[in-house]
Amino acid sequence: MYAVFEVAGNQYRAEVGEKVQVEHLSQEVGAKVEFDKVLMVADGENVTVGQPTISGAKVLASVAEQGKGKRTLVFQYRIGGKRHRTQATHRQNYTWLQIEEIVGADAAVAA
């Protein structure tokens, strides 16, 4: 069984028992999180697609870890007489969620 849910404007596919990397959430490590913007739930041959979300469906997870992504290079160059150059780096904050349960519109499947 898997579900597609939305967090902060981004969509993620999740299965019970796996870790999912999402945008930074302000919860502490070990905190329980509940997402009710479930767009699709698939259980074998049965697929339920929301219009736009499925009422009564939830994805229950716990915060496994907080961290940062890979370093990306930010470079600016302005053509002209000044030859202006700036270079910086950026590391995006992420949260890893441990998916514990997917509650569909019909039934619940626990790990």
C-alpha positions as CSV (number, residue, x, y, z in Angstrom):
1,M,0.0,0.0,0.0
2,Y,1.3,3.4,-0.8
3,A,0.0,7.0,-0.8
4,V,0.8,10.3,-2.4
5,F,0.5,13.2,0.0
6,E,1.3,16.9,0.0
7,V,3.6,18.8,2.4
8,A,4.4,22.5,1.9
9,G,3.3,22.5,-1.7
10,N,5.3,19.4,-2.7
11,Q,4.0,15.9,-3.4
12,Y,5.7,12.8,-1.9
13,R,5.1,9.1,-2.4
14,A,5.2,7.0,0.8
15,E,4.9,3.4,1.8
16,V,4.6,2.1,5.3
17,G,8.0,1.5,6.9
18,E,10.1,3.7,4.6
19,K,11.8,7.0,5.2
20,V,10.8,10.1,3.2
21,Q,12.8,13.3,2.9
22,V,10.6,16.4,2.9
23,E,11.0,20.1,3.3
24,H,12.0,21.3,6.8
25,L,9.4,20.8,9.5
26,S,9.7,22.6,12.9
27,Q,8.9,19.4,14.9
28,E,11.5,17.8,17.2
29,V,13.0,14.4,16.4
30,G,10.6,11.6,17.6
31,A,7.5,13.8,17.3
32,K,4.4,12.3,15.7
33,V,3.1,14.1,12.6
34,E,-0.2,13.7,10.7
35,F,-0.8,14.7,7.1
36,D,-4.4,14.9,5.9
37,K,-3.8,16.2,2.4
38,V,-3.7,12.8,0.8
39,L,-4.0,12.9,-3.0
40,M,-4.0,9.2,-3.8
41,V,-4.1,5.9,-2.0
42,A,-3.2,2.6,-3.8
43,D,-3.7,-0.8,-2.3
44,G,-2.9,-3.5,-4.7
45,E,-5.5,-3.2,-7.5
46,N,-7.6,-0.6,-5.7
47,V,-6.6,2.9,-6.5
48,T,-8.4,5.9,-4.9
49,V,-7.7,9.3,-6.4
50,G,-9.0,12.4,-4.6
51,Q,-10.8,15.4,-6.0
52,P,-8.3,17.1,-5.1
53,T,-7.9,15.2,-1.7
54,I,-9.4,12.1,-0.2
55,S,-11.6,12.9,2.8
56,G,-10.8,10.7,5.8
57,A,-7.4,9.6,4.5
58,K,-4.2,10.3,6.5
59,V,-0.5,9.6,6.5
60,L,0.9,9.1,10.0
61,A,4.6,9.5,10.5
62,S,7.3,10.3,13.1
63,V,10.2,12.7,12.6
64,A,13.3,10.4,12.2
65,E,15.9,13.1,11.7
66,Q,16.6,16.7,10.9
67,G,19.5,17.6,8.6
68,K,20.8,19.5,5.6
69,G,21.2,18.6,2.0
70,K,24.2,18.8,-0.3
71,R,26.0,22.1,-0.7
72,T,25.0,24.0,-3.9
73,L,27.0,26.8,-5.5
74,V,25.4,30.2,-6.0
75,F,27.4,32.3,-8.5
76,Q,26.6,35.7,-9.9
77,Y,28.4,37.5,-12.7
78,R,27.5,40.9,-14.2
79,I,28.9,41.7,-17.6
80,G,30.1,45.2,-18.0
81,G,33.0,47.5,-17.0
82,K,33.0,46.5,-13.3
83,R,33.4,42.7,-13.8
84,H,31.3,42.1,-10.7
85,R,31.5,38.5,-9.4
86,T,30.0,37.0,-6.2
87,Q,30.2,33.4,-5.1
88,A,28.3,31.8,-2.2
89,T,27.0,28.4,-1.2
90,H,23.6,27.2,0.2
91,R,22.5,24.1,2.1
92,Q,18.8,23.4,2.3
93,N,17.3,22.1,5.5
94,Y,15.3,18.9,5.3
95,T,13.4,16.6,7.6
96,W,13.3,12.8,7.2
97,L,10.0,11.2,8.2
98,Q,9.5,7.5,9.1
99,I,6.1,6.5,7.7
100,E,4.2,4.5,10.3
101,E,0.6,4.2,9.0
102,I,-1.5,5.0,6.0
103,V,-5.1,5.4,6.7
104,G,-7.2,5.2,3.6
105,A,-10.8,6.2,3.1
106,D,-11.9,2.6,3.7
107,A,-9.3,0.9,6.0
108,A,-6.1,1.4,7.9
109,V,-2.9,-0.6,7.4
110,A,-0.3,-0.4,10.3
111,A,3.3,-1.4,10.2
